[in-house]
Amino acid sequence: MNFFRGVMGGQAAGPQPSGAETIQKLCDRVASSTLLEDRRDAVRALKSLSKKYRLEVGMQAMDHLINILQTDRSDSEILGYALDTLYNIICNDEEEEQDEATQKQADDLGAKFTEAFIQEHEHITLILTLLEEFDFHVRWPGVKLLTALLKSQCVQVQSIILVSPMGVSRLMDLLADSREVIRNDGLLLLQQLTKGNAAIQKIVAFENAFERLLDIITEEGSSDGGIVVEDCLLLLLNLLKNNSSNQNFFKEGSFIQRMRPWFEVGDDNSGWSAQKVTNLHLMLQLVRVMVSPVNSPGATASCQKSMFQCGLLQQLCTILMATGVPADILTETINTVSEVIRGSQVNQDYFASVNAPSNPPRPAIVVLLMSMVNERQPFVLRCAVLYCFQCFLYKNQKGQGEIVATLLPSTIDANCISAGQLLCGGLFSADSLSNWCAAVALAHALQDNLTQKEQLLRVQLATSLGKPPVSLLQQCTNILSQGSKVQTRVGLLMLLCTWINNCPIAVTHFLHNQENVPFLTAQISENLGEDERLVQGLCALLLGICIYYNDNSLENYTKEKLKQLIEKRIGKENFVEKLGFITKHELYSRAAQKPQPVFPSPEQMLFDHEFTKLVKELEGVITKAVHKSSEEEKKEEEVKKTLEQHDNIVTQYKELIREQDAKIQELKEQMATMTSQNEEMQTTMAQQLSQIQQHKDQYNILKLKLGKENQSQANSLQGDGSQVNGMQTEEVSQLREEMEELRSQHALLQTQLSHKETLIHTLRSEGSEPTEGTTGGSDNTELLKELELLRSQVQSQSAEISQLKTDNQTLLRRAETGSSDTDMRGDASVNASTMAELESRLAAQTSETERLKEEVRGLTEGRAQLEQQVASATSSVAILQTEKAKLQTELQESKKEQDDLLMLLADQDQKILSLKERLKHLGEMVEDEDDLDTRDQTDEDDEEDEDEDED
């Protein structure tokens, strides 16, 4: 133990050993000690010496330390010491300030030890295995060591981890560690691991990295969070930048929507911390990665749509118009909004509707342009505004029209500042950078838009009082001729080239000014310095456009005369050489790399990205146009006219073939429709026939049923009647005797009545004489009373007899109806209830019979209607077959006509090929697109003919 006290700083007698000797003794102790405590103390001592004696410890102790990691897995303390020691000898101490030479030497030393450590791939696998230990003293040093190895030899370590089983998954588990120190260092480890390795980036992304990182950002306070948020954002940038697979996964996982709360800023934006500025800057960069112009157009458009739908674009515009936002955040926000709206019509329309919170409200575009033409604003901010304006107009003809409309006389409003007024003000201001920015912005308002180029020719400018207004085109050429700064002239020349490109009317307006062509030839022919070479090249380009797009409407400046002027004043070779100055300029290639204007200083702001595309497109065709002779041009024009004629003929034939194809297709559709209708009618007819047969069968069954029921009912009625008559014979005979007795009484009473009436009449005649006595009168009165009483009795009996006669006759009739085979009608009163029941059953059977007759009659009528429909369907089928025969005849005729047309097309193709061969013989470049189109159309026609034959 005295040895360790000496090493750790204790006093010892005799001379002190050197560092190398001490380290050697410690290494021997680690290798030879059998006790774990001794090895642990030796490793602790090596750790304390590893920073001061980095080289010695690394050279002598690395193998022993690796052996400790392999053998002493059960003791977490010695593992932690060994990992810390390895970290110290591999990692460069970034905290200490060192001079450049010392730092370089330290870096070389770390790289040397890293190479020695990773020679055996099992060492990296060993570290990955140790990271599975939950003990803090093992896991944390292991994370730091692996991070140091990645910093030193990133590519090699990445390749080892990539092939290691579950290597990336083990590292992803660090993000779920509850100890923030390990989690935070795990973020740094994953940052190094994902640098420049798309395969590892994909694995990390599919290990649910996006979800975990966004959760950590939210937990830490989003943009208000600390350094941990910054580390998470840097890792997200590593995973998404230039990785289309991860970008698509991020979008499909709806993670774009979770970015919106990051950009919620309050009204009070004062006092932004440096960390918040850094975080928000990285968040904006993350948005730009998703919509970068270098991404595929489909992926960019999809992300732009998602950002608009979730409100992210609206939130960015709020930051854009807010007050108190730091300048660098405002600049990056403008750049971000630019790429979110670039090429997206919906987003561009929304941006056009955004107003600044001013009084009165002004469009955001106007506010931004005010900053662009203001020379007191920072240079990077002005570049960002220019980029935003370019992106707003990119593939946005509606926006281009709105900008140009603010310059036209009919739409100018003197009470408010418009975008057009700001651009004109910047175009003619004293600041050369404002001139250049305004010229480029106006050129983007004309990019690939012939209508706006012609509209801009109407713009008139008032130069001074008492002088007539001049056109905007003329004012630009006037400023050019005044010899302003190079930056101003370059901007104006780019504007003029974009303006008159592919616009013969603008070329005519430009050439109509007699001073323009002499000025251009003078500029090109002079021998000027290096700074003026770019201006000469742009002048040559402008003059070349005037030749190439010249419609020969001006007699003094036709194509031929302009070429003669170039040959006499400049020389063709000299002209082409000056034209080549543009692409040879050092700033041309930088501007051609990406759309965003990024320049280190205002003086180097000379080229626009879209203009570099225009130069690349026009340089070759202008060179050819200048070198062509008049005869070649005439021949070329003749050939072009011939080709145009042939093209017109071919186009006519194509249109005719298309029409015939459309007609054939229409006839086919009609035939298919009629065929389907015929099939439907056949099906309907078959169904109706089956229904008729079913009704017939039902009718026959009902008829048989009805016959059986009638027979059974008649038998039952006959049996019931005979039974009733047999049972009631005695009662009927009694009724007859009573009726005979009543008849005899009635006859007797009638006789008495007649006798009494005769007597009454006799007495009345005698009572009318006056000689009659009182005794006779009283007797007569009594007699009259008796007679009246007798009469009333007779009348009552007569009424009873009449009633009996009526009842008897009714019963007799009912009895006769119930039984036609018997004459015993006197039984009617007894059989009344039975006969009533029989009558009701007969009535029900009668009604049922009538119903069945009506149903049979209806079925008969339905059958007649179905037979009529069958007859009409048969006639329709005959008509359809006739039409089908006609269509087939027309089809054969169309095929014949098509074959004739194909023969004509083949002849025309031969003529075109011969003419193109003549052109190629004359040295002209001939494109074969029309030939390819003709062959493609012929192939399509052949395929359609084969399909028709198959049909």
Secondary structure, 3 states (H helix, E strand, C coil): CHHHHHHCCCCCCCCCCCHHHHHHHHHHHHHHCCCHHHHHHHHHHHHHHCCCCHHHHHHHHHHHHHHHHHHCCCCHHHHHHHHHHHHHHHCCCCCCCCCHHHHHHHHHHHHHHHHHHHCCHHHHHHHHHHCCCCCHHHHHHHHHHHHHHHHHCHHHHHHHHHHCCCHHHHHHHHHHCCCHHHHHHHHHHHHHHCCCCHHHHHHHHHCCHHHHHHHHHHHCCHHHCCHHHHHHHHHHHHHHCCCHHHHHHHHHCCCCHHHHHHHCCCCCCCCCCHHHHHHHHHHHHHHHHHCCCCCCHHHHHHHHHHHHHCCHHHHHHHHHHCCCCCHHHHHHHHHHHHHHHCCCHHHHHHHHHCEECCCCCEEHHHHHHHHHCCCCCCHHHHHHHHHHHHHHHCCCHHHHHHHHHCCCHHHCCCCCCCHHHHHHHHHCCCCHHHHHHHHHHHHHHHCCCHHHHHHHCCCEECCCCCCCCEEHHHHHHHHHHCCCCHHHHHHHHHHHHHHHCCCHHHHHHHHHCCCHHHHHHHHHHCCCCHHHHHHHHHHHHHHHHHHHCCCCCCHHHCHHHHHHHHHHHCCHHHHHHHHCHHHHCHHHHHHHHCCCCCCCCHHHCCCCHHHHHHHHHHHHHHHHHHHCCHHHHHHHHHHHHHHHHHHHHHHHHHHHHHHHHHHHHHHHHHHHHHHHHHHHHHHHHHHHHHHHHHHHHHHHHHHHHHHHHHHHHHHHHHHHHHHHHHHCHHHHHHHHHHHHHHHHHHHHHHHHHHHHHHHHHHHHHHHCCCCCCHHHHHHHHHHHHHHHHHHHHHHHHHHHHHHHHHHHHHHHHHHHHHCCCCCCHHHCCCCHHHHHHHHHHHHHHHHHHHHHHHHHHHHHHHHHHHHHHHHHHHHHHHHHHHHHHHHHHHHHHHHHHHHHHHHHHHHHHHHHHHHHHHHHHCCCCCCCHHHHHHHHHHHHHHHHHHHHHHC
